[in-house]
Amino acid sequence: MKLEIKHRIDQLNNGEIPNGYKKTEFGIFPCDWVTDKKMKVFASIIQQKYDPNTCPNNPVCIELEHIKGFSGYLYGNSFGKSHDSIKSVFKKGDILFGKLAAAV
């Protein structure tokens, strides 16, 4: 690792803002990065839903628990009718954002 990068990492770890960087509501980023745009400016937000109580089909259901962290490997699935809750629909090529509840 280059010494300048190591120094920058040390600054960040010590709560300092390195030269050429700025603090934003999202964290510390290079000054030339645009950080004031909303997701909807560069992506379409899909809001199609599947309701197992009203929809006649029984599609494959993939939940965050079925996707291995950091690799994206799919290691399971279920079917829509096996759930009572409404699910979001996605298609090949969509980018998914989500969060899991913290383990207690």
C-alpha positions in Angstrom: 0.0 0.0 0.0 1.3 3.4 -0.9 2.4 5.6 2.1 0.0 8.4 1.1 -3.0 6.0 1.1 -2.0 4.6 4.5 -1.7 8.2 5.9 -5.1 9.0 4.6 -6.6 5.9 6.2 -4.9 6.8 9.5 -6.4 10.3 9.3 -9.9 8.9 8.7 -9.5 6.4 11.5 -8.5 9.3 13.8 -11.6 11.4 12.8 -9.6 13.8 10.7 -10.7 14.9 7.2 -7.8 14.5 4.7 -6.9 17.2 2.2 -9.1 17.0 -0.9 -12.0 15.4 1.1 -15.2 16.8 2.6 -17.6 15.7 5.3 -21.2 15.1 4.2 -24.3 13.8 5.9 -23.3 10.4 4.4 -19.7 10.3 5.5 -16.4 11.6 4.2 -15.9 11.7 0.4 -13.5 13.1 -2.1 -14.3 16.8 -2.8 -15.1 16.1 -6.5 -17.7 13.5 -5.8 -21.4 14.6 -6.1 -23.2 13.9 -2.9 -26.3 15.9 -3.1 -28.3 13.8 -5.5 -31.2 11.6 -4.6 -31.4 8.0 -5.7 -34.3 8.8 -8.0 -32.1 11.1 -10.1 -30.1 8.2 -11.5 -32.3 5.1 -10.9 -35.9 4.1 -11.3 -37.6 3.1 -8.1 -39.7 0.0 -8.7 -42.8 -0.3 -6.5 -44.5 -3.4 -7.9 -45.7 -5.6 -5.1 -46.9 -9.2 -4.7 -49.7 -10.0 -2.3 -50.0 -13.7 -1.6 -53.6 -13.2 -0.4 -54.9 -11.7 -3.7 -52.6 -12.9 -6.4 -53.3 -16.3 -8.0 -49.7 -17.3 -8.9 -47.1 -18.6 -6.6 -43.7 -17.1 -7.7 -40.3 -17.9 -6.3 -39.6 -15.7 -3.3 -36.0 -14.6 -2.6 -35.4 -12.7 0.6 -32.2 -11.1 2.0 -31.7 -14.2 4.2 -31.3 -16.2 1.0 -28.4 -14.1 -0.3 -24.9 -14.6 1.1 -23.4 -11.4 2.3 -20.5 -9.9 0.3 -20.7 -12.5 -2.4 -24.3 -12.3 -3.6 -24.4 -16.1 -3.8 -28.0 -17.4 -3.7 -28.4 -20.3 -1.3 -32.1 -20.7 -0.9 -35.6 -19.5 -1.8 -39.2 -20.0 -0.9 -42.5 -19.5 -2.6 -44.8 -16.5 -2.4 -47.8 -18.4 -1.1 -45.8 -19.6 1.9 -45.8 -16.0 3.2 -48.6 -13.8 4.6 -46.8 -10.5 4.0 -46.7 -8.4 0.8 -43.4 -8.7 -1.1 -41.6 -6.4 -3.5 -41.2 -7.7 -7.1 -37.8 -7.5 -8.8 -36.5 -8.7 -12.2 -33.1 -9.6 -13.7 -30.8 -6.6 -13.8 -32.5 -4.8 -10.9 -30.3 -3.5 -8.0 -31.7 -4.3 -4.6 -31.2 -2.3 -1.4 -32.3 -3.7 1.9 -31.3 -4.2 5.5 -31.7 -7.0 8.0 -32.6 -6.5 11.5 -29.7 -6.6 14.0 -29.2 -10.0 15.7 -30.3 -9.8 19.3 
